[in-house]
Amino acid sequence: MGSGDGRPTASHDEEAVVLSGEVWSSGNASATSRWTPPRHRLGAAAVVVLLSLLPACTRPGASGPPVAQPAATTPAPAPPPTAHPAPVQPSRPPPAQFHASVSPLPAGLAAQMRGTTWHPGCPVPLRELRLLTLRYWGFDGQAHQGPMVVNQAVASQVVSVFRRLFQVRFPIQQLHLAVQYLPNHDDPNDTRDYTDGFNCRPVVTARGPLAGWSQHAHGLAIDINPIENPYVTSDGYVRNLHARRYRDRSLRLTGMIHPGDVVVRAFADVGWKWGGYWNDHKDYMHFSATGR
C-alpha cells in the first residue's frame, strides 16, 4: 500500500531510496553493490552546460559521491477521520405504565443517609424505613421514575397513592430523596422542587424551624411539588421567592394542589390528611398519616 506521503513503499525486504529523483533498489543487490554512473564521456561543451547546472542538481558522472536530493514535496494526504465514540443517547423514558417497588434500604443508601438525613436519636431507626421506587408523570409530559424513603408501616399506602396519581397523569416536577436540613441555611432562592418523604428534621415553617420532630422524621409525611404548593403563613408570607406567585391559590397551574382535587382525594383514601386544610397556616405541599 502507499505510504503516508504519497510515495511508493517497498516491501519488508526491499528498501526504496530516492537519489536525485531516481529510485535505487538495494533489495536484490549484494552488500558491496554501489550505484555507478554511466561510462560515456561528455563533450567539453556539454561539460560546461552540466557544470552550470550543478548548483541546482547532481547528475550521475559528477565528481564526488551521489547526493540524495529531497523528493518533490507533495501534500501529505489528510489522515483518516478519527473514530469518535458513539454519541451518548439520551435516556429513554420508562414505559408509560405504573411501576413501584418496595425494598429495605440498600447498604449504600443507608450509609449515605447517616449523618445527613438520618442520625442517632432520630425517632425511627433505619431498619424500619423502606426505599420506594415509583413511576410518575413529569412536567414534561413524560413518564419518569424516582426514589422515595418512607416508614415501612405506610409503604403500601404510598404506593397506592402514587398509582392513582399516575393513572390521572398528575404532574410531579421531580421525585427525589430528601436533602439534609441545616437550620439557618434555608435559601429563599432555592429552585429545587423535590417531592420527597423521610427526612429526620424538626417541623419547618415559612418563618423557620419549631421545636419537635416533623412527621417527615417519622417517615409518615410526604411533600409534593413544594414550589407550586408552598407553606403560607396566616399573614400570607412565603419564604421561597420562586414559590411566591403560587400564594394565589385561585391559579390553576401545573403541579398545584387544590381542595378536593385528585391528589387530596388519593391521600384521603388511605387515611392521610392535607396541610392545605389547616386552620391557621397552610402547608399546601404537605400530606401526613397523622394530620400533623
HELIX and SHEET records of a PDB file:
HELIX    1   1 ALA A   44  LEU A   53  1                                  10    
HELIX    2   2 ALA A  107  MET A  113  1                                   7    
HELIX    3   3 LEU A  126  GLU A  128  5                                   3    
HELIX    4   4 GLN A  152  VAL A  154  5                                   3    
HELIX    5   5 ALA A  155  GLN A  167  1                                  13    
HELIX    6   6 GLN A  215  HIS A  218  5                                   4    
HELIX    7   7 LEU A  241  ARG A  247  5                                   7    
HELIX    8   8 VAL A  262  ALA A  268  1                                   7    
HELIX    9   9 GLY A  275  TYR A  277  5                                   3    
SHEET    1   A 2 ALA A  16  LEU A  19  0                                        
SHEET    2   A 2 GLU A  22  SER A  25 -1                                        
SHEET    1   B 3 ALA A 100  PRO A 104  0                                        
SHEET    2   B 3 LEU A 129  TRP A 137 -1                                        
SHEET    3   B 3 ALA A 143  ASN A 151 -1                                        
SHEET    1   C 2 GLN A 174  LEU A 175  0                                        
SHEET    2   C 2 TYR A 194  THR A 195  1                                        
SHEET    1   D 2 PRO A 202  THR A 205  0                                        
SHEET    2   D 2 GLY A 208  TRP A 213 -1                                        
SHEET    1   E 3 ALA A 221  ASP A 223  0                                        
SHEET    2   E 3 HIS A 286  SER A 288 -1                                        
SHEET    3   E 3 LYS A 273  TRP A 274 -1                                        
SHEET    1   F 2 TYR A 231  VAL A 232  0                                        
SHEET    2   F 2 LYS A 282  ASP A 283 -1                                        
END                                                                             
